[in-house]
Amino acid sequence: MDWTHYRFRSLWSLAAPLDDVYGALADVERYPRWWPQVREVTRVDELSGVVRIRSVLPYDLVFTARAVRRDRAAGVLEIAMTGDVDGWARWTLAAGGPGTLARYDQEVRVTKPLLRRLAVPGRPAFRANHALMMRAGRRGLVAHLGGNREAV
């Protein structure tokens, strides 16, 4: 088993129209306004930017995100990631009841030296750190999309 390899999946049920959710998730430069752990996004060019994230644990992850698929009709946003993590991440959106179901899939290999050295003993903490980040992101997106509108 490669202890530096991670697969994540999160499902967010949101009480907002699919088009609004897609627009918010496609506007990566504004993530720091509503997703506390996304500390900084710096555009490099039309398709890429440098992202700095930090959740509960005391380390930053910095990577270049490059758009590989932006398909509004299919509800898909996908990036390739290189830097402290190498891999990909994808949002897949679908109408879900009165709102939108957003599925986040990510597959990465950690390249940051400290996290590689701590791969085995730190794995449970790293996974929990990611889960906390995703939970905060969902709360932030709900607030961003609809003020105080609750998720379904």
Rosetta constraint file for C-alpha pairs under 8 A:
AtomPair CA 3 CA 119 HARMONIC 5.62 0.50
AtomPair CA 3 CA 120 HARMONIC 6.08 0.50
AtomPair CA 3 CA 123 HARMONIC 7.47 0.50
AtomPair CA 4 CA 109 HARMONIC 5.39 0.50
AtomPair CA 4 CA 110 HARMONIC 5.21 0.50
AtomPair CA 4 CA 111 HARMONIC 7.75 0.50
AtomPair CA 4 CA 116 HARMONIC 6.18 0.50
AtomPair CA 4 CA 119 HARMONIC 5.80 0.50
AtomPair CA 5 CA 107 HARMONIC 7.46 0.50
AtomPair CA 5 CA 108 HARMONIC 5.81 0.50
AtomPair CA 5 CA 109 HARMONIC 4.35 0.50
AtomPair CA 5 CA 110 HARMONIC 6.51 0.50
AtomPair CA 6 CA 106 HARMONIC 7.83 0.50
AtomPair CA 6 CA 107 HARMONIC 5.67 0.50
AtomPair CA 6 CA 108 HARMONIC 5.39 0.50
AtomPair CA 6 CA 109 HARMONIC 6.24 0.50
AtomPair CA 6 CA 110 HARMONIC 7.97 0.50
AtomPair CA 7 CA 105 HARMONIC 7.43 0.50
AtomPair CA 7 CA 106 HARMONIC 5.61 0.50
AtomPair CA 7 CA 107 HARMONIC 4.46 0.50
AtomPair CA 7 CA 108 HARMONIC 6.65 0.50
AtomPair CA 8 CA 104 HARMONIC 7.73 0.50
AtomPair CA 8 CA 105 HARMONIC 5.68 0.50
AtomPair CA 8 CA 106 HARMONIC 5.10 0.50
AtomPair CA 8 CA 107 HARMONIC 6.50 0.50
AtomPair CA 9 CA 103 HARMONIC 7.06 0.50
AtomPair CA 9 CA 104 HARMONIC 5.42 0.50
AtomPair CA 9 CA 105 HARMONIC 4.57 0.50
AtomPair CA 9 CA 106 HARMONIC 6.53 0.50
AtomPair CA 10 CA 103 HARMONIC 5.78 0.50
AtomPair CA 10 CA 104 HARMONIC 5.06 0.50
AtomPair CA 10 CA 105 HARMONIC 6.75 0.50
AtomPair CA 10 CA 134 HARMONIC 7.36 0.50
AtomPair CA 11 CA 101 HARMONIC 6.99 0.50
AtomPair CA 11 CA 102 HARMONIC 5.79 0.50
AtomPair CA 11 CA 103 HARMONIC 4.60 0.50
AtomPair CA 11 CA 104 HARMONIC 6.39 0.50
AtomPair CA 12 CA 101 HARMONIC 5.77 0.50
AtomPair CA 12 CA 102 HARMONIC 5.01 0.50
AtomPair CA 12 CA 103 HARMONIC 6.35 0.50
AtomPair CA 12 CA 138 HARMONIC 6.70 0.50
AtomPair CA 13 CA 96 HARMONIC 7.36 0.50
AtomPair CA 13 CA 99 HARMONIC 7.34 0.50
AtomPair CA 13 CA 100 HARMONIC 5.98 0.50
AtomPair CA 13 CA 101 HARMONIC 4.63 0.50
AtomPair CA 13 CA 102 HARMONIC 6.35 0.50
AtomPair CA 13 CA 151 HARMONIC 6.17 0.50
AtomPair CA 13 CA 152 HARMONIC 5.78 0.50
AtomPair CA 14 CA 99 HARMONIC 5.61 0.50
AtomPair CA 14 CA 100 HARMONIC 5.17 0.50
AtomPair CA 14 CA 101 HARMONIC 6.20 0.50
AtomPair CA 14 CA 102 HARMONIC 7.48 0.50
AtomPair CA 14 CA 142 HARMONIC 6.77 0.50
AtomPair CA 14 CA 150 HARMONIC 7.81 0.50
AtomPair CA 14 CA 151 HARMONIC 4.65 0.50
AtomPair CA 14 CA 152 HARMONIC 5.69 0.50
AtomPair CA 15 CA 98 HARMONIC 6.39 0.50
AtomPair CA 15 CA 99 HARMONIC 4.37 0.50
AtomPair CA 15 CA 100 HARMONIC 6.43 0.50
AtomPair CA 15 CA 142 HARMONIC 7.73 0.50
AtomPair CA 15 CA 149 HARMONIC 7.20 0.50
AtomPair CA 15 CA 150 HARMONIC 6.66 0.50
AtomPair CA 15 CA 151 HARMONIC 4.97 0.50
AtomPair CA 15 CA 152 HARMONIC 5.39 0.50
AtomPair CA 16 CA 20 HARMONIC 6.62 0.50
AtomPair CA 16 CA 21 HARMONIC 6.66 0.50
AtomPair CA 16 CA 98 HARMONIC 7.64 0.50
AtomPair CA 16 CA 99 HARMONIC 4.76 0.50
AtomPair CA 16 CA 100 HARMONIC 6.10 0.50
AtomPair CA 16 CA 145 HARMONIC 6.85 0.50
AtomPair CA 16 CA 146 HARMONIC 7.31 0.50
AtomPair CA 17 CA 21 HARMONIC 6.45 0.50
AtomPair CA 17 CA 95 HARMONIC 7.76 0.50
AtomPair CA 17 CA 98 HARMONIC 7.97 0.50
AtomPair CA 17 CA 99 HARMONIC 5.32 0.50
AtomPair CA 17 CA 100 HARMONIC 6.08 0.50
AtomPair CA 18 CA 22 HARMONIC 6.04 0.50
AtomPair CA 18 CA 75 HARMONIC 7.98 0.50
AtomPair CA 18 CA 93 HARMONIC 6.94 0.50
AtomPair CA 18 CA 94 HARMONIC 6.84 0.50
AtomPair CA 18 CA 95 HARMONIC 6.20 0.50
AtomPair CA 18 CA 99 HARMONIC 6.76 0.50
AtomPair CA 18 CA 100 HARMONIC 5.21 0.50
AtomPair CA 19 CA 23 HARMONIC 6.10 0.50
AtomPair CA 20 CA 24 HARMONIC 6.26 0.50
AtomPair CA 20 CA 145 HARMONIC 7.19 0.50
AtomPair CA 21 CA 25 HARMONIC 6.16 0.50
AtomPair CA 21 CA 100 HARMONIC 7.41 0.50
AtomPair CA 21 CA 145 HARMONIC 7.30 0.50
AtomPair CA 22 CA 26 HARMONIC 5.91 0.50
AtomPair CA 22 CA 72 HARMONIC 7.11 0.50
AtomPair CA 22 CA 75 HARMONIC 6.83 0.50
AtomPair CA 22 CA 93 HARMONIC 7.36 0.50
AtomPair CA 23 CA 27 HARMONIC 6.25 0.50
AtomPair CA 24 CA 28 HARMONIC 7.68 0.50
AtomPair CA 24 CA 141 HARMONIC 7.94 0.50
AtomPair CA 24 CA 145 HARMONIC 7.70 0.50
AtomPair CA 25 CA 31 HARMONIC 7.84 0.50
AtomPair CA 25 CA 77 HARMONIC 7.95 0.50
AtomPair CA 26 CA 70 HARMONIC 7.91 0.50
AtomPair CA 26 CA 77 HARMONIC 6.98 0.50
AtomPair CA 27 CA 31 HARMONIC 7.13 0.50
AtomPair CA 28 CA 41 HARMONIC 7.27 0.50
AtomPair CA 29 CA 41 HARMONIC 5.41 0.50
AtomPair CA 29 CA 42 HARMONIC 7.05 0.50
AtomPair CA 29 CA 43 HARMONIC 7.27 0.50
AtomPair CA 30 CA 34 HARMONIC 7.41 0.50
AtomPair CA 30 CA 41 HARMONIC 7.89 0.50
AtomPair CA 31 CA 35 HARMONIC 5.46 0.50
AtomPair CA 31 CA 38 HARMONIC 6.35 0.50
AtomPair CA 31 CA 41 HARMONIC 7.71 0.50
AtomPair CA 32 CA 36 HARMONIC 6.02 0.50
AtomPair CA 32 CA 37 HARMONIC 7.40 0.50
AtomPair CA 32 CA 38 HARMONIC 5.06 0.50
AtomPair CA 32 CA 39 HARMONIC 5.51 0.50
AtomPair CA 32 CA 40 HARMONIC 6.12 0.50
AtomPair CA 32 CA 41 HARMONIC 7.37 0.50
AtomPair CA 34 CA 137 HARMONIC 7.36 0.50
AtomPair CA 34 CA 140 HARMONIC 4.83 0.50
AtomPair CA 34 CA 141 HARMONIC 6.13 0.50
AtomPair CA 34 CA 143 HARMONIC 7.71 0.50
AtomPair CA 34 CA 144 HARMONIC 6.15 0.50
AtomPair CA 35 CA 136 HARMONIC 6.76 0.50
AtomPair CA 35 CA 137 HARMONIC 4.86 0.50
AtomPair CA 35 CA 140 HARMONIC 5.40 0.50
AtomPair CA 35 CA 141 HARMONIC 7.09 0.50
AtomPair CA 36 CA 136 HARMONIC 7.16 0.50
AtomPair CA 36 CA 137 HARMONIC 7.19 0.50
AtomPair CA 36 CA 140 HARMONIC 7.62 0.50
AtomPair CA 37 CA 53 HARMONIC 5.40 0.50
AtomPair CA 37 CA 54 HARMONIC 5.06 0.50
AtomPair CA 37 CA 55 HARMONIC 5.16 0.50
AtomPair CA 37 CA 133 HARMONIC 6.29 0.50
AtomPair CA 37 CA 136 HARMONIC 7.83 0.50
AtomPair CA 37 CA 137 HARMONIC 7.68 0.50
AtomPair CA 38 CA 51 HARMONIC 7.35 0.50
AtomPair CA 38 CA 52 HARMONIC 6.20 0.50
AtomPair CA 38 CA 53 HARMONIC 4.50 0.50
AtomPair CA 38 CA 54 HARMONIC 6.65 0.50
AtomPair CA 39 CA 51 HARMONIC 7.75 0.50
AtomPair CA 39 CA 52 HARMONIC 5.60 0.50
AtomPair CA 39 CA 53 HARMONIC 5.31 0.50
AtomPair CA 39 CA 54 HARMONIC 6.79 0.50
AtomPair CA 40 CA 50 HARMONIC 7.95 0.50
AtomPair CA 40 CA 51 HARMONIC 5.75 0.50
AtomPair CA 40 CA 52 HARMONIC 5.12 0.50
AtomPair CA 40 CA 53 HARMONIC 7.06 0.50
AtomPair CA 41 CA 49 HARMONIC 6.51 0.50
AtomPair CA 41 CA 50 HARMONIC 5.65 0.50
AtomPair CA 41 CA 51 HARMONIC 4.55 0.50
AtomPair CA 41 CA 52 HARMONIC 6.51 0.50
AtomPair CA 42 CA 49 HARMONIC 5.29 0.50
AtomPair CA 42 CA 50 HARMONIC 5.11 0.50
AtomPair CA 42 CA 51 HARMONIC 6.55 0.50
AtomPair CA 43 CA 48 HARMONIC 6.25 0.50
AtomPair CA 43 CA 49 HARMONIC 4.09 0.50
AtomPair CA 43 CA 50 HARMONIC 6.44 0.50
AtomPair CA 44 CA 48 HARMONIC 5.46 0.50
AtomPair CA 44 CA 49 HARMONIC 4.62 0.50
AtomPair CA 44 CA 50 HARMONIC 6.91 0.50
AtomPair CA 45 CA 49 HARMONIC 6.77 0.50
AtomPair CA 47 CA 66 HARMONIC 5.52 0.50
AtomPair CA 47 CA 67 HARMONIC 5.23 0.50
AtomPair CA 48 CA 64 HARMONIC 6.81 0.50
AtomPair CA 48 CA 65 HARMONIC 5.43 0.50
AtomPair CA 48 CA 66 HARMONIC 4.16 0.50
AtomPair CA 48 CA 67 HARMONIC 6.19 0.50
AtomPair CA 49 CA 64 HARMONIC 5.59 0.50
AtomPair CA 49 CA 65 HARMONIC 5.49 0.50
AtomPair CA 49 CA 66 HARMONIC 6.69 0.50
AtomPair CA 50 CA 62 HARMONIC 6.98 0.50
AtomPair CA 50 CA 63 HARMONIC 5.70 0.50
AtomPair CA 50 CA 64 HARMONIC 4.38 0.50
AtomPair CA 50 CA 65 HARMONIC 6.18 0.50
AtomPair CA 51 CA 62 HARMONIC 5.62 0.50
AtomPair CA 51 CA 63 HARMONIC 5.51 0.50
AtomPair CA 51 CA 64 HARMONIC 6.17 0.50
AtomPair CA 51 CA 65 HARMONIC 6.90 0.50
AtomPair CA 52 CA 60 HARMONIC 6.51 0.50
AtomPair CA 52 CA 61 HARMONIC 5.69 0.50
AtomPair CA 52 CA 62 HARMONIC 4.48 0.50
AtomPair CA 52 CA 63 HARMONIC 6.78 0.50
AtomPair CA 53 CA 60 HARMONIC 5.60 0.50
AtomPair CA 53 CA 61 HARMONIC 5.34 0.50
AtomPair CA 53 CA 62 HARMONIC 6.57 0.50
AtomPair CA 54 CA 58 HARMONIC 7.39 0.50
AtomPair CA 54 CA 59 HARMONIC 6.21 0.50
AtomPair CA 54 CA 60 HARMONIC 4.74 0.50
AtomPair CA 54 CA 61 HARMONIC 6.47 0.50
AtomPair CA 55 CA 59 HARMONIC 7.88 0.50
AtomPair CA 55 CA 60 HARMONIC 7.91 0.50
AtomPair CA 55 CA 129 HARMONIC 6.20 0.50
AtomPair CA 55 CA 130 HARMONIC 7.35 0.50
AtomPair CA 55 CA 132 HARMONIC 7.34 0.50
AtomPair CA 55 CA 133 HARMONIC 5.68 0.50
AtomPair CA 56 CA 129 HARMONIC 6.03 0.50
AtomPair CA 56 CA 132 HARMONIC 7.61 0.50
AtomPair CA 56 CA 133 HARMONIC 7.82 0.50
AtomPair CA 57 CA 129 HARMONIC 6.61 0.50
AtomPair CA 61 CA 84 HARMONIC 5.68 0.50
AtomPair CA 61 CA 85 HARMONIC 7.43 0.50
AtomPair CA 61 CA 112 HARMONIC 7.84 0.50
AtomPair CA 62 CA 83 HARMONIC 6.23 0.50
AtomPair CA 62 CA 84 HARMONIC 5.59 0.50
AtomPair CA 62 CA 85 HARMONIC 7.76 0.50
AtomPair CA 63 CA 81 HARMONIC 6.18 0.50
AtomPair CA 63 CA 82 HARMONIC 5.34 0.50
AtomPair CA 63 CA 83 HARMONIC 4.24 0.50
AtomPair CA 63 CA 84 HARMONIC 5.66 0.50
AtomPair CA 63 CA 85 HARMONIC 6.45 0.50
AtomPair CA 63 CA 86 HARMONIC 7.95 0.50
AtomPair CA 64 CA 81 HARMONIC 5.60 0.50
AtomPair CA 64 CA 82 HARMONIC 5.28 0.50
AtomPair CA 64 CA 83 HARMONIC 6.18 0.50
AtomPair CA 65 CA 79 HARMONIC 5.92 0.50
AtomPair CA 65 CA 80 HARMONIC 5.68 0.50
AtomPair CA 65 CA 81 HARMONIC 4.73 0.50
AtomPair CA 65 CA 82 HARMONIC 6.83 0.50
AtomPair CA 66 CA 79 HARMONIC 5.24 0.50
AtomPair CA 66 CA 80 HARMONIC 5.22 0.50
AtomPair CA 66 CA 81 HARMONIC 6.55 0.50
AtomPair CA 67 CA 77 HARMONIC 7.69 0.50
AtomPair CA 67 CA 78 HARMONIC 6.05 0.50
AtomPair CA 67 CA 79 HARMONIC 4.43 0.50
AtomPair CA 67 CA 80 HARMONIC 6.53 0.50
AtomPair CA 68 CA 77 HARMONIC 7.97 0.50
AtomPair CA 68 CA 78 HARMONIC 5.67 0.50
AtomPair CA 68 CA 79 HARMONIC 5.24 0.50
AtomPair CA 68 CA 80 HARMONIC 6.55 0.50
AtomPair CA 69 CA 76 HARMONIC 6.94 0.50
AtomPair CA 69 CA 77 HARMONIC 5.57 0.50
AtomPair CA 69 CA 78 HARMONIC 4.96 0.50
AtomPair CA 69 CA 79 HARMONIC 6.90 0.50
AtomPair CA 70 CA 76 HARMONIC 6.00 0.50
AtomPair CA 70 CA 77 HARMONIC 4.76 0.50
AtomPair CA 70 CA 78 HARMONIC 6.59 0.50
AtomPair CA 71 CA 75 HARMONIC 5.89 0.50
AtomPair CA 71 CA 76 HARMONIC 5.16 0.50
AtomPair CA 71 CA 77 HARMONIC 6.45 0.50
AtomPair CA 72 CA 76 HARMONIC 6.37 0.50
AtomPair CA 72 CA 77 HARMONIC 7.93 0.50
AtomPair CA 74 CA 92 HARMONIC 7.97 0.50
AtomPair CA 74 CA 93 HARMONIC 7.76 0.50
AtomPair CA 75 CA 91 HARMONIC 7.77 0.50
AtomPair CA 75 CA 92 HARMONIC 5.58 0.50
AtomPair CA 75 CA 93 HARMONIC 4.73 0.50
AtomPair CA 75 CA 94 HARMONIC 6.62 0.50
AtomPair CA 76 CA 90 HARMONIC 7.01 0.50
AtomPair CA 76 CA 91 HARMONIC 5.65 0.50
AtomPair CA 76 CA 92 HARMONIC 4.66 0.50
AtomPair CA 76 CA 93 HARMONIC 6.39 0.50
AtomPair CA 77 CA 90 HARMONIC 5.58 0.50
AtomPair CA 77 CA 91 HARMONIC 5.10 0.50
AtomPair CA 77 CA 92 HARMONIC 6.68 0.50
AtomPair CA 78 CA 88 HARMONIC 7.20 0.50
AtomPair CA 78 CA 89 HARMONIC 5.71 0.50
AtomPair CA 78 CA 90 HARMONIC 4.18 0.50
AtomPair CA 78 CA 91 HARMONIC 6.34 0.50
AtomPair CA 79 CA 88 HARMONIC 5.55 0.50
AtomPair CA 79 CA 89 HARMONIC 5.46 0.50
AtomPair CA 79 CA 90 HARMONIC 6.45 0.50
AtomPair CA 80 CA 86 HARMONIC 7.65 0.50
AtomPair CA 80 CA 87 HARMONIC 5.84 0.50
AtomPair CA 80 CA 88 HARMONIC 4.40 0.50
AtomPair CA 80 CA 89 HARMONIC 6.70 0.50
AtomPair CA 81 CA 85 HARMONIC 6.59 0.50
AtomPair CA 81 CA 86 HARMONIC 5.07 0.50
AtomPair CA 81 CA 87 HARMONIC 5.10 0.50
AtomPair CA 81 CA 88 HARMONIC 5.45 0.50
AtomPair CA 81 CA 89 HARMONIC 7.63 0.50
AtomPair CA 82 CA 86 HARMONIC 4.38 0.50
AtomPair CA 82 CA 87 HARMONIC 6.73 0.50
AtomPair CA 83 CA 111 HARMONIC 7.02 0.50
AtomPair CA 83 CA 112 HARMONIC 7.78 0.50
AtomPair CA 84 CA 110 HARMONIC 6.08 0.50
AtomPair CA 84 CA 111 HARMONIC 4.96 0.50
AtomPair CA 84 CA 112 HARMONIC 4.60 0.50
AtomPair CA 85 CA 108 HARMONIC 5.98 0.50
AtomPair CA 85 CA 109 HARMONIC 5.57 0.50
AtomPair CA 85 CA 110 HARMONIC 4.49 0.50
AtomPair CA 85 CA 111 HARMONIC 5.40 0.50
AtomPair CA 85 CA 112 HARMONIC 6.99 0.50
AtomPair CA 86 CA 108 HARMONIC 5.31 0.50
AtomPair CA 86 CA 109 HARMONIC 5.29 0.50
AtomPair CA 86 CA 110 HARMONIC 6.53 0.50
AtomPair CA 86 CA 111 HARMONIC 7.00 0.50
AtomPair CA 87 CA 106 HARMONIC 7.65 0.50
AtomPair CA 87 CA 107 HARMONIC 5.64 0.50
AtomPair CA 87 CA 108 HARMONIC 4.22 0.50
AtomPair CA 87 CA 109 HARMONIC 6.31 0.50
AtomPair CA 88 CA 106 HARMONIC 5.77 0.50
AtomPair CA 88 CA 107 HARMONIC 5.61 0.50
AtomPair CA 88 CA 108 HARMONIC 6.32 0.50
AtomPair CA 89 CA 104 HARMONIC 7.22 0.50
AtomPair CA 89 CA 105 HARMONIC 5.66 0.50
AtomPair CA 89 CA 106 HARMONIC 4.17 0.50
AtomPair CA 89 CA 107 HARMONIC 6.49 0.50
AtomPair CA 90 CA 103 HARMONIC 7.98 0.50
AtomPair CA 90 CA 104 HARMONIC 5.71 0.50
AtomPair CA 90 CA 105 HARMONIC 5.25 0.50
AtomPair CA 90 CA 106 HARMONIC 6.35 0.50
AtomPair CA 91 CA 102 HARMONIC 6.57 0.50
AtomPair CA 91 CA 103 HARMONIC 5.61 0.50
AtomPair CA 91 CA 104 HARMONIC 4.67 0.50
AtomPair CA 91 CA 105 HARMONIC 6.60 0.50
AtomPair CA 92 CA 102 HARMONIC 5.83 0.50
AtomPair CA 92 CA 103 HARMONIC 5.15 0.50
AtomPair CA 92 CA 104 HARMONIC 6.58 0.50
AtomPair CA 93 CA 100 HARMONIC 6.71 0.50
AtomPair CA 93 CA 101 HARMONIC 5.73 0.50
AtomPair CA 93 CA 102 HARMONIC 4.59 0.50
AtomPair CA 93 CA 103 HARMONIC 6.33 0.50
AtomPair CA 94 CA 100 HARMONIC 5.73 0.50
AtomPair CA 94 CA 101 HARMONIC 5.30 0.50
AtomPair CA 94 CA 102 HARMONIC 6.67 0.50
AtomPair CA 95 CA 99 HARMONIC 6.07 0.50
AtomPair CA 95 CA 100 HARMONIC 4.60 0.50
AtomPair CA 95 CA 101 HARMONIC 6.06 0.50
AtomPair CA 96 CA 100 HARMONIC 4.67 0.50
AtomPair CA 96 CA 101 HARMONIC 5.13 0.50
AtomPair CA 98 CA 152 HARMONIC 7.90 0.50
AtomPair CA 99 CA 152 HARMONIC 7.48 0.50
AtomPair CA 110 CA 115 HARMONIC 6.96 0.50
AtomPair CA 110 CA 116 HARMONIC 6.49 0.50
AtomPair CA 111 CA 115 HARMONIC 7.48 0.50
AtomPair CA 111 CA 116 HARMONIC 6.45 0.50
AtomPair CA 112 CA 116 HARMONIC 6.20 0.50
AtomPair CA 113 CA 117 HARMONIC 6.26 0.50
AtomPair CA 114 CA 118 HARMONIC 6.36 0.50
AtomPair CA 115 CA 119 HARMONIC 5.79 0.50
AtomPair CA 115 CA 122 HARMONIC 7.79 0.50
AtomPair CA 118 CA 122 HARMONIC 5.23 0.50
AtomPair CA 118 CA 123 HARMONIC 7.63 0.50
AtomPair CA 119 CA 123 HARMONIC 5.58 0.50
AtomPair CA 122 CA 126 HARMONIC 6.02 0.50
AtomPair CA 123 CA 127 HARMONIC 6.17 0.50
AtomPair CA 124 CA 128 HARMONIC 6.17 0.50
AtomPair CA 125 CA 129 HARMONIC 5.96 0.50
AtomPair CA 126 CA 130 HARMONIC 6.28 0.50
AtomPair CA 127 CA 131 HARMONIC 6.29 0.50
AtomPair CA 128 CA 132 HARMONIC 6.20 0.50
AtomPair CA 129 CA 133 HARMONIC 6.27 0.50
AtomPair CA 130 CA 134 HARMONIC 6.23 0.50
AtomPair CA 131 CA 135 HARMONIC 6.18 0.50
AtomPair CA 132 CA 136 HARMONIC 6.23 0.50
AtomPair CA 133 CA 137 HARMONIC 6.11 0.50
AtomPair CA 134 CA 138 HARMONIC 6.21 0.50
AtomPair CA 135 CA 139 HARMONIC 6.42 0.50
AtomPair CA 136 CA 140 HARMONIC 6.08 0.50
AtomPair CA 137 CA 141 HARMONIC 6.05 0.50
AtomPair CA 138 CA 142 HARMONIC 6.15 0.50
AtomPair CA 139 CA 143 HARMONIC 6.36 0.50
AtomPair CA 140 CA 144 HARMONIC 6.03 0.50
AtomPair CA 141 CA 145 HARMONIC 5.94 0.50
AtomPair CA 142 CA 146 HARMONIC 6.16 0.50
AtomPair CA 142 CA 147 HARMONIC 7.39 0.50
AtomPair CA 142 CA 148 HARMONIC 7.57 0.50
AtomPair CA 142 CA 149 HARMONIC 6.76 0.50
AtomPair CA 142 CA 150 HARMONIC 6.68 0.50
AtomPair CA 142 CA 151 HARMONIC 6.44 0.50
AtomPair CA 143 CA 147 HARMONIC 4.71 0.50
AtomPair CA 143 CA 148 HARMONIC 5.61 0.50
AtomPair CA 143 CA 149 HARMONIC 6.78 0.50
AtomPair CA 145 CA 149 HARMONIC 7.95 0.50
